[in-house]
Amino acid sequence: MSKLLIDLDRTLFDTASFVDSLWSWMAAEYGVDSEKERERGKQQFYNYVGDMYDYDFFAHIQDLGIDKDDLDKQVRQVLRPSFEFPDVEEFLERTADADRAILTFGNEPYQSFKLSFCPQLLGLMPVYMTTQSKPGYIESHWPGEPTILIDDKQLAGTLPETTRFIHLDRMQEASIVEREGYLAVNSLAAISRERLV
């Protein structure tokens, strides 16, 4: 089986729910204007790499005068412990014998913070964090090796020739669609074991 690379944000991890919950809690706990700060974060604390952005969340909260350790300790008592999508558990069981890894774009402190709200994922597989483009990262780390990438970002046509792409579009109506050069699914549950061989 090819090496299976799985994106984190919006693929395994419900980033939108996490961010909404986090900023709602910060508004209540620290009195910040969450709507204003989320917009300011995009302007001042997003570092763009092509169409991708790396959010320096901890620089943002430091700028607000919030202590990282205090936030980390307090938030765990309030936010739900897990933000994996409901289809993750079944997918992990189905791919238990695969050579799999998480490949996530973003800075290590923030990505590790989000991963800490993914108890099902911790310790199950290696995690590669990068602020390099994923096509470039795959090419440099697994040159010539067969890989499969599952990602919510539309990366068809940009990946190495040895990488098969599965686009996870949770808004897609059909559970699975064969497109030119890649597969589009609306859930991890739609990816059969046979598709990963």
N, C-alpha and C positions, 0 to 999 in steps of 0.2 A: 504494500500500500504506500502511496505517496505520503510525504510529510504533510500533515494537516495543520494549517495555520488559521487561527480564528481571531477575528477582531474582537475587541472588548466593548467599546462604547456603541450603544444602540444595536449591538449584535448579541452579546451575552449579558451586558449590563444595561439596565433601564436608566440611561443617563438623564433623560428628561424628568422622570419622576424623582430621581435623586437630587438633581439641581433645584427643582421646585421645592422639595422638602427642606433641603439645606438652607436655601435663601429665606424661606418662610420662617424657619427656626431662628436664623440670624436676625431677622427683622424683629422678632419677639424678644430674643435674648439680649441683643446689643442695640436695638433701636435704630438699625440702619434702614434706609429707604431701599428696599430690595429691588424694586423696579428700576430706580435710578442707577443703583450700583451695578446691576447686571448689564445695563446699557453702557455704563462707564467702563466696565470690565472689557467689553468688546473693543472699545476705542483705545484703551491704555494698556491692557494686559494680555491681549491676543498677539501672538507672534505667528505670522503666516508663512507657510511653506507651500507655495502654489495655492491650491484650493483648500488645503488643510490648515488648521490653526491649532496652536499649542497655547493653552490658557494657563498663565502663571497665577493660579488661584492664591497661593500663599503670599506672593508679593502683593496681591490685591488686598487680602485681609490685613497684612502688615501695614499697608498704607491707610487702612481704616483704624489702625490702633488696636487691632484684635490680636491677642497672643495665640500663636499656633497651637501650643501645648494645651492651653485652656480650652480652645475650641475643640480640639481633638478629644479631650476628656469629656467635655460636656455633651457634645453632639451624640456620642454613643449611648448616652442614657435616654435620648429622646427619639432619634430616628430609628426606624425599623432596622433590624440587623441585616436584612438581605434585600438586595435590589437586582438580583438576577431575574431575567424574564422567566415566565412559567414553563416555557418549552426547553429550558436549559437542562433540567435534571434528566429528562428522557434522552436528550441528545448526548449528554455525558455518558450515560449508560450504554448507548448504542455505539459510542466510539471509544469505549474503555480500553480496547486493545490497539488503538491507533497510535502512531507516532505523532502526537499532537502537541501544539504549543499555542499560547496566546501571543499575538503580534499586535501591539497597541501603539498608537501614535500619541505622543505627549511627554511632558517632563516627568521624571521619575517620582518626585514627591507627590504630585497630584494624582498620577495614575495609581501609585501604591495606596494612597488614601482611598480612592474609589474601590480598588481591589479588596481592601479590608472590609468592605460591605458586601463581599461575595464569598460567604463561607463555603459554598459548594465548590468553588474554584481553587481555593487556597491549597497549595501543596499537591494538586492533581497533575499539574503539567508545568513546564517551564514558561516563564513570561519574558518576552522580549519587548522592551520599551525603546522607542526611537523618536527622534524629531527629524529623521531623514525620510524621504518619500518611501512608501512601502515597496514599490517596484524596485527602487535602488537598493533597499535593504535586503530584499529577497535575493536579488542578483549577486550582492556582495557576500551574503552569508551562506547561501545554498547554491552556488554557481553550477549550472548544468543538472542540478538534482530535480527530480519530479516533486512538485509541491501542489497543494490545493489551498486556495485562499477563500475563506468565507468572510464577507465584509458587507456592511451596509452602504459604503461608498461605491459609486459606480466607477470601477477601475478596469473595466473591459477594454482591451486594446492597449493597455499601458504596461502590462505585466510581462515578465520573461516568458519566452516560448514554452518553457518547461513547467509553467504554472497554469493550472486549471482554475478558473474563477467561478465562484458561486456568489451571485449577488442576492443579499437578503434585503428585500423591500417589504417591510411589514404592512405597507399600505396597498400592496398589489392584491387584486381581487382573487385571481387564480392561485391555487396553492403552489403550482409549479409550471413554469413556462420555459421551453427550450428556445433560446435566442441564438443568434448567429455568434458562435464562438464562446458562449457561456450559458450558464443555467441561472434562472431567476426564480426565487422562492419567496413565500411570504411568512415562513416560519422555519425554525430549525427542525421542527417535527416533520417537515416536508422532505427533508434530505434523508433518503434511504441509505442503508449500509452499502448497497450496490453502487450508489453514486460516488462513493468514496474509495472504491477499489481502483 
